[in-house]
Amino acid sequence: MSRRLDFPVFDADNHMYETTDAFTKYLPAEYAGLVKYVQINGRTKIALKNTISEYIPNPTFNKVAPPGAQELEFRAKNPSSKHVPVGGATQFTERQAGDEKLAGMPPKYIESPPAFFEPGPRLQLLDELKIDRAIMWPTLASLLEERLADDPEATHVMVHALNEWMIEHWTYNYENRIFPTPVITLPLVDKAIAELDYVVERGAKTILIRPAPVPGYNGRRRSFALPEYDPFWKRVQESGVLVGMHSSDDGQQRYLNEWEGHVGEFLPFGQKPSGFSKVLGAQYRGIKDTVTSIIGHGLATRFPDIRFMPVENGSSWLKPLMTTMEKVYSRNPGAFDEDPLVALKRSIMIHPFFEEDVLGLVEAIGADNVVFGSDYPHPEGLHDPTSFVDEIASLPVADQAKIMGGNLNKLLGFPAESGALPAAA
């Protein structure tokens, strides 16, 4: 059983699994065929512009790895772990792992329950997990923009179709507890503004911006922090929405391919990476460069009321970035619109992975800038989301309350102490 904490819990990183009509139901007739589900050797795959993608191996999500499956395995193999997932050793069956059997390991796959696809059952699941509120990110949408990078018009049409499906299927605010995040794509500024207005008028409190350079016509890419995007960011600041920057395919495979001699798409699952790619990935260059651009190109200074929240991008990159910013600013203050650390601490919220140095992160940037997220129900996340509190148990209770829910409540316009579940639930 999950624990009911003494303060509200607001999970910054929950996920929906999209149904197979999420991209196609509202796609205009002239774009029919832009997205297809095809059968390959008895398995369903997704194809965009007639190119099959393996980015997400099972795009139907009918069978998935159990929530927190990789976390459970890590805890079972690591006796020095800070905590063991509650119930983890009894809720799952044994399975073969190499030449040994690990008791308590989850099955490789489960049938996805309705709670992974629908808001009503998901609300019941949140109650069981003792989560008051959750931001709900799409899953399959993370592959869209990079695979349509050569067609800005189609990208905007596809994203709008997804957002229409989301408002119908999930809403953007389900009973003030579940907050699905519509996507805003940015190749064409006027269309991005129109899409922002569309979702805000329908209740969106958070939007999803891909943390990556924005593709345009003729292969041009550029940062969304450049002044050409100021009309869009002006509307974001006026609207008060939180800008979520969830991990996705950020296009850096193009750079990796140049070093490794490959031609192909980013495949986050099922590949055997080289040491080079592992070292490069460990630097989290995509989100680090995005945050550096937000600060270094002056976006955070021009629009000081916008809050940017990287999600599922970890936090190990932050302290080295802060050290570099401090050094560069001391030598070249004229290159910045303001002290970059002041801008960063004002504008950037951080969602750390549970296995990182969360206490070191809090020390570096402060408890007011840290939010908790479980990645539920993905296998690489937490099986029991509220167990994250064990990672910050040495902090003052007031700081624990901020990280576990208070900060996110304030960002979305609720009182910091606002919860949705009875205290004794």
PyMOL commands that set and color helices and strands:
alter all, ss='L'
color gray80, all
select helices_A, chain A and resi 29-31+69-77+88-91+114-116+119-129+140-147+152-169+189-201+217-219+227-239+253-260+275-282+285-296+299-302+318-331+333-335+340-347+358-365+367-369+385-392+397-411
alter helices_A, ss='H'
color red, helices_A
select strands_A, chain A and resi 10-15+35-40+43-48+51-53+63-64+95-97+100-102+110-111+133-137+178-180+206-208+214-215+221-222+242-246+308-311
alter strands_A, ss='S'
color yellow, strands_A
deselect
rebuild
show_as cartoon
